[in-house]
Amino acid sequence: MFYVIKQLSTVLLLPPTPWLIAILAGLALLRRRARLGRGLILFGICAVWLSCTEAAGQLLSDYVLHVPPALTATGVAALRARSEAGHDVAVLVLGGGANAVSPEYGGQPALKNWTMERLHYGVWLARRVDAPLGFTGGIGWTAQGVAVSEAALASRVAAEDFGLPLRWAEALSRDTRENARNSLPLLQAAGVHTVVIVTNGMHMPRALRDFRAQLKPGMSLVAAPISLREDGTGDLLDWCPSFHGLERVQYALYEILGLLAGH
């Protein structure tokens, strides 16, 4: 039931559905209230266009979500210095979902692209920082047909495909809040003081909020967001509809709704 309610709410609240409803409402009002009807149609068309652009996604990312910047080479070097000085740095990758069946892998479950991208960067960063790597992710609330935890899948990929076994694999959490609640005690017990959080840029504000709420004494967080764009508004094509534009806007609005709802 929770899966159905969440999916239905997502369909109704995320573009292009609200703007299509506005257009339909405008069409229905054309005979009785022509000015209002035309206004709704024009608004809906403009909103559909903008909600499919990289530029709109970038503006939401920068000015509504306030996504932190990517780690610079200087930041990576500073983390390595802390690690070498014995300050116990750890890189923690947050799960982003798994597919129950992946035909290309013989019908076996596999990590979704977002999760693979996070894990790939986590491995890259852990090697350059010279720090152990952890992963947190079980079977999400809305996962359908998935019988294997994301952490179990990530453990196999990290060891077999990337050649860097996970130090920690937390497999019980079902959402970001539980990622923080379940993984931070494991890291604290291992003496970790600096936790480098790896997740998508637009997910990072919500992740930092939940991890800060569960942060243990003597521990600090470092944001290491991925899937960022240095400039998503400076090119004409950034203002034209595209598949990636719609994806970015939907993801940004999904995270904004999550922050507003406290989830």
Buried (B, 14 or more C-beta within 10 A) or exposed (E): EEEEEEEEEBEEEBBBEBBEEBBEBBBEBBEEEEEEBBBBBEBBBEBBBBBBBBBBBBBBBBEBBEBBEBBEEEBBEBBBEBBEEEBBBBBBBBBBBBBBEBEEEEEEBBBBEBBBBBBBBBBBBBBBBEBBBBBBBBBBEBBEEBEBBBBBBBBBBBEEEBEBEBBBBBBBBBBBBBBBBBBBEBBBEEEBBBBBBBBBBBBBBBBBBBBEEBBEEEBEBBBBBBBBBEEBBEEEEBBEBEEEBBEBBBBBBBBBBBBEEEE
